[in-house]
Amino acid sequence: MSRPHDDFESEAETVGAEAQVIPLHGPGREKPAPEADPATTAAADLREDDAAQDDQARTAPVVAFPGSGPAPVAPVDALPEAARSALGFLRDRLTGDYTVDEFGFDAELTDAVILPPLRALYNKWFRVDTFGISNLPAEGGALLVSNHSGVLPLDALMTSVAVHDETAGRHLRGLGADLVFQVPLVGSFARKSGQTLACNADAERLLRQGELVGVWPEGFKGIGKPFSARYKLQRFGRGGFVSAALRAGVPIIPVSVIGAEEIYPKIGDIKVLARMLGLPYFPITPFFPLFGALGAIPLPTKWTIEFGEPIRTDSYDPEAVDDPMLVFTLTDQVRESIQQTLYRRLSQRKSVFRG
């Protein structure tokens, strides 16, 4: 009964041994490739040629012809120092990235706009020589006391340039009369350049902050005196500047300026016109108002600025500021030091215009 089943299994094994797996894509059974369309082949060749030309164009050297294409832009670092400074100043002005102190002083504006034209006058027109620069402190406060002359306060401006350029950038904070800050534009520029009202409170604050403060005690009496009184110091007032220096404990440095008296030789004064304009005087010189605006050009005299030996005040007791005799004595000492220096320099001068 079991024989047929065994025969069936034997036949199945025989058939399985003889069966073979035939691959669909074996050798000799590849699908024949279709014949290429001539139009398609031509388009492909054209695209290959275009791609080859693009590669060649990208790798080929570029020859620049004169006048063709945009001009090369120089990098900022290649610009001159003056141009870089100007660009930096304009950027700060536009972005508001600059500082102004409590007195309205704008150091960046002063260095970039106000000082350069004054420096041209200082170096080229008045040809200023300075002496006693070592008497100016490299740091810390000091009170600079100077004679005043010349009809217009150019002596104060030239002293500011001398201090800035000879002390590696320190600014002279001048104390000015009320009239300076009442004149349109002039008052604004005075504030921005570091000037403030001539009062003890402001002077003491600046001195305690370590600033160099300038004061011209003769005031309008000195700057507006006639040419016949040149280089003769006027009264120094009540000595308020000495009190400020005593309270702050800073040295007083006498400053003597030679050459400013002759830039506008004042030979007269139109008092009526001065009162109408609210001015302390309306000067008459050999050239003004006869020649109009041309007469307002200062004469190119040769200037000398000497910074004298400092007079120390830190050795006095705090109560000394209330001693009127001490204040008077120090005031007279400063005035006498300036006057003697003026006489000495004048005796050495050979020419008003050549020095």
LINSUL-V40017 format. One record per residue. N is the residue number from 1. RES is the residue in one small letter. PHI is phi in whole degrees, 0 to 359 (NA if undefined). OMEGA is omega in radians with two decimals (999 if undefined). NEAR is the number of other ideal C-beta (glycine too) atoms within 8 Angstrom. Layout:
N/RES/PHI/OMEGA/NEAR, N/RES/PHI/OMEGA/NEAR
This chain:
1/m/NA/-3.07/2, 2/s/269/-3.11/5, 3/r/294/3.13/6, 4/p/300/-3.14/6, 5/h/297/3.12/7, 6/d/296/3.09/8, 7/d/297/-3.13/8, 8/f/297/-3.14/8, 9/e/294/3.14/8, 10/s/294/3.09/8, 11/e/293/-3.14/8, 12/a/295/3.13/8, 13/e/294/3.13/8, 14/t/295/3.13/8, 15/v/293/-3.14/8, 16/g/296/3.13/7, 17/a/291/-3.12/6, 18/e/274/-3.10/6, 19/a/288/3.12/6, 20/q/231/3.08/4, 21/v/269/-3.11/4, 22/i/260/-3.14/5, 23/p/291/-3.13/6, 24/l/290/-3.08/5, 25/h/239/3.13/5, 26/g/286/-3.14/7, 27/p/299/3.13/4, 28/g/87/3.13/4, 29/r/247/3.12/7, 30/e/297/3.12/6, 31/k/280/-3.12/3, 32/p/299/3.14/4, 33/a/290/3.13/4, 34/p/289/3.11/4, 35/e/292/-3.11/4, 36/a/291/3.10/6, 37/d/282/-3.13/6, 38/p/304/-3.12/6, 39/a/293/-3.14/6, 40/t/293/3.12/8, 41/t/298/3.13/9, 42/a/296/3.14/8, 43/a/294/3.13/8, 44/a/295/3.10/8, 45/d/297/3.13/8, 46/l/295/3.14/8, 47/r/294/3.10/8, 48/e/296/3.11/8, 49/d/296/3.13/8, 50/d/297/-3.14/8, 51/a/295/3.11/8, 52/a/295/3.12/8, 53/q/293/3.11/8, 54/d/296/3.11/8, 55/d/297/3.13/8, 56/q/293/3.14/8, 57/a/292/-3.12/7, 58/r/289/-3.10/6, 59/t/268/-3.09/5, 60/a/284/3.10/6, 61/p/293/-3.14/3, 62/v/264/3.12/4, 63/v/257/-3.13/4, 64/a/270/3.09/6, 65/f/266/-3.13/5, 66/p/303/3.09/4, 67/g/81/-3.12/3, 68/s/261/3.07/5, 69/g/81/-3.13/3, 70/p/289/3.14/3, 71/a/290/3.13/3, 72/p/296/-3.13/4, 73/v/263/-3.12/4, 74/a/288/3.08/6, 75/p/296/-3.09/6, 76/v/299/-3.11/7, 77/d/294/-3.12/4, 78/a/275/-3.13/5, 79/l/284/3.07/9, 80/p/299/-3.11/5, 81/e/301/-3.13/5, 82/a/297/3.14/6, 83/a/292/3.11/8, 84/r/296/3.12/10, 85/s/295/3.14/9, 86/a/295/3.12/9, 87/l/295/3.11/10, 88/g/296/3.11/8, 89/f/296/3.13/11, 90/l/297/3.11/8, 91/r/298/-3.13/9, 92/d/294/3.13/11, 93/r/293/-3.09/8, 94/l/288/-3.12/6, 95/t/268/-3.11/6, 96/g/75/-3.09/6, 97/d/268/3.06/5, 98/y/210/-3.04/9, 99/t/244/3.07/6, 100/v/228/-3.07/7, 101/d/279/-3.05/6, 102/e/295/3.12/3, 103/f/265/-3.11/10, 104/g/91/-3.09/9, 105/f/283/3.11/13, 106/d/247/-3.05/11, 107/a/296/-3.11/9, 108/e/294/3.10/10, 109/l/297/3.14/11, 110/t/298/-3.10/14, 111/d/290/-3.02/8, 112/a/269/-2.99/10, 113/v/242/-2.98/7, 114/i/276/-3.06/11, 115/l/290/-3.10/12, 116/p/305/3.10/8, 117/p/294/3.08/7, 118/l/294/3.12/12, 119/r/294/3.08/10, 120/a/296/3.05/9, 121/l/299/-3.09/12, 122/y/299/-3.04/13, 123/n/273/-2.97/8, 124/k/260/-3.03/6, 125/w/267/-3.11/9, 126/f/265/3.07/12, 127/r/49/-2.98/10, 128/v/289/2.96/13, 129/d/253/-3.13/9, 130/t/243/3.12/11, 131/f/224/3.09/8, 132/g/74/-3.13/10, 133/i/298/-3.13/9, 134/s/295/3.11/4, 135/n/280/3.08/9, 136/l/274/-3.11/14, 137/p/291/3.10/9, 138/a/289/3.10/5, 139/e/208/-3.13/4, 140/g/89/-3.07/6, 141/g/279/3.05/14, 142/a/199/3.13/14, 143/l/252/3.12/16, 144/l/264/-3.10/14, 145/v/246/-3.01/14, 146/s/230/2.96/15, 147/n/288/-3.03/14, 148/h/226/-3.09/13, 149/s/194/2.98/12, 150/g/104/3.11/13, 151/v/71/3.03/9, 152/l/251/-3.02/8, 153/p/283/3.10/10, 154/l/291/3.12/11, 155/d/296/3.09/15, 156/a/294/-3.14/13, 157/l/292/3.14/10, 158/m/292/3.07/17, 159/t/295/3.09/15, 160/s/297/3.11/16, 161/v/296/-3.14/13, 162/a/299/-3.13/12, 163/v/296/-3.11/15, 164/h/297/-3.03/12, 165/d/282/-3.09/8, 166/e/266/-3.14/8, 167/t/242/3.10/11, 168/a/60/2.96/4, 169/g/106/3.09/6, 170/r/285/-3.11/9, 171/h/260/3.06/13, 172/l/272/-3.14/13, 173/r/266/-3.06/14, 174/g/280/3.05/13, 175/l/257/-3.05/15, 176/g/248/3.12/11, 177/a/288/-3.13/7, 178/d/303/-3.08/6, 179/l/300/-3.12/9, 180/v/301/-3.06/12, 181/f/270/3.09/11, 182/q/264/3.14/6, 183/v/281/-3.14/8, 184/p/303/-3.13/5, 185/l/69/-3.14/6, 186/v/299/3.14/9, 187/g/297/3.14/11, 188/s/295/3.12/8, 189/f/293/3.11/9, 190/a/298/3.11/11, 191/r/298/-3.08/12, 192/k/292/3.13/13, 193/s/271/3.03/12, 194/g/105/-3.14/13, 195/q/276/3.09/10, 196/t/212/-3.09/13, 197/l/296/3.14/8, 198/a/280/3.08/9, 199/c/223/-3.07/7, 200/n/299/-3.09/9, 201/a/299/3.13/6, 202/d/294/-3.14/12, 203/a/298/-3.13/15, 204/e/294/3.13/11, 205/r/297/3.14/8, 206/l/293/-3.13/13, 207/l/294/3.13/16, 208/r/292/3.09/8, 209/q/277/3.10/7, 210/g/85/-3.12/7, 211/e/270/2.96/9, 212/l/272/-3.05/14, 213/v/248/3.13/16, 214/g/251/3.12/16, 215/v/221/-3.14/13, 216/w/236/-2.95/16, 217/p/296/3.14/11, 218/e/293/3.13/12, 219/g/61/-3.12/11, 220/f/291/3.10/8, 221/k/296/3.14/9, 222/g/276/-3.07/13, 223/i/288/-3.10/15, 224/g/254/-3.13/11, 225/k/288/-3.12/11, 226/p/292/-3.09/7, 227/f/298/-3.14/9, 228/s/293/-3.13/4, 229/a/258/-3.07/6, 230/r/299/3.10/9, 231/y/62/3.00/10, 232/k/250/-3.05/6, 233/l/298/3.06/11, 234/q/273/-3.11/9, 235/r/299/-3.11/5, 236/f/268/3.09/10, 237/g/73/-3.04/7, 238/r/266/3.11/3, 239/g/80/3.13/11, 240/g/299/-3.13/8, 241/f/293/3.10/14, 242/v/294/3.12/13, 243/s/298/3.12/11, 244/a/296/3.13/14, 245/a/293/3.12/14, 246/l/295/-3.13/14, 247/r/295/-3.12/10, 248/a/275/3.14/11, 249/g/69/-3.11/7, 250/v/250/3.13/12, 251/p/287/3.05/12, 252/i/255/-3.10/15, 253/i/247/3.08/15, 254/p/291/-3.14/14, 255/v/235/-3.12/15, 256/s/241/-3.09/13, 257/v/245/3.10/14, 258/i/248/3.07/13, 259/g/118/-3.10/13, 260/a/285/-3.09/13, 261/e/298/-3.01/9, 262/e/263/-3.06/10, 263/i/289/3.06/13, 264/y/226/-3.12/11, 265/p/295/-3.07/8, 266/k/278/-3.13/13, 267/i/246/3.13/8, 268/g/195/-3.10/6, 269/d/210/3.09/11, 270/i/268/-3.00/8, 271/k/293/-3.12/8, 272/v/297/3.13/6, 273/l/295/3.11/8, 274/a/297/3.11/12, 275/r/293/3.13/7, 276/m/296/-3.11/6, 277/l/268/-3.13/7, 278/g/72/-3.12/5, 279/l/253/3.10/7, 280/p/291/3.10/6, 281/y/196/3.00/9, 282/f/235/-2.93/10, 283/p/284/2.95/11, 284/i/241/3.09/10, 285/t/240/3.10/11, 286/p/300/-3.07/5, 287/f/240/-3.11/8, 288/f/230/0.10/11, 289/p/270/-3.06/6, 290/l/304/-3.10/7, 291/f/258/3.08/8, 292/g/62/-3.09/8, 293/a/297/3.11/6, 294/l/296/3.13/7, 295/g/289/3.12/11, 296/a/273/3.08/7, 297/i/285/-3.11/7, 298/p/291/3.09/11, 299/l/291/-3.07/9, 300/p/279/3.12/7, 301/t/285/3.12/12, 302/k/270/-3.04/13, 303/w/255/3.00/13, 304/t/223/3.07/14, 305/i/238/-3.14/15, 306/e/240/3.08/12, 307/f/262/-3.02/13, 308/g/278/3.12/13, 309/e/296/3.14/8, 310/p/295/3.05/10, 311/i/255/-3.04/12, 312/r/285/3.09/6, 313/t/234/-3.07/13, 314/d/284/3.13/7, 315/s/273/-3.12/4, 316/y/270/3.08/9, 317/d/290/3.11/4, 318/p/303/-3.13/6, 319/e/285/-3.08/6, 320/a/294/-3.12/9, 321/v/295/3.14/10, 322/d/269/3.13/5, 323/d/268/-3.08/8, 324/p/297/3.14/6, 325/m/292/3.10/6, 326/l/295/3.13/10, 327/v/298/3.13/13, 328/f/296/-3.11/9, 329/t/297/3.13/8, 330/l/294/3.11/14, 331/t/299/-3.14/13, 332/d/294/3.11/8, 333/q/296/3.12/9, 334/v/295/-3.12/14, 335/r/298/-3.13/11, 336/e/293/3.11/8, 337/s/297/3.13/12, 338/i/294/-3.10/16, 339/q/297/-3.14/9, 340/q/294/3.10/8, 341/t/294/3.10/12, 342/l/299/3.13/13, 343/y/298/-3.13/9, 344/r/295/-3.14/8, 345/r/294/3.13/12, 346/l/295/3.13/9, 347/s/292/-3.14/6, 348/q/269/-3.09/6, 349/r/280/-3.14/11, 350/k/262/-3.10/5, 351/s/212/3.10/7, 352/v/295/-3.05/8, 353/f/260/-3.14/8, 354/r/243/3.11/6, 355/g/87/999/9
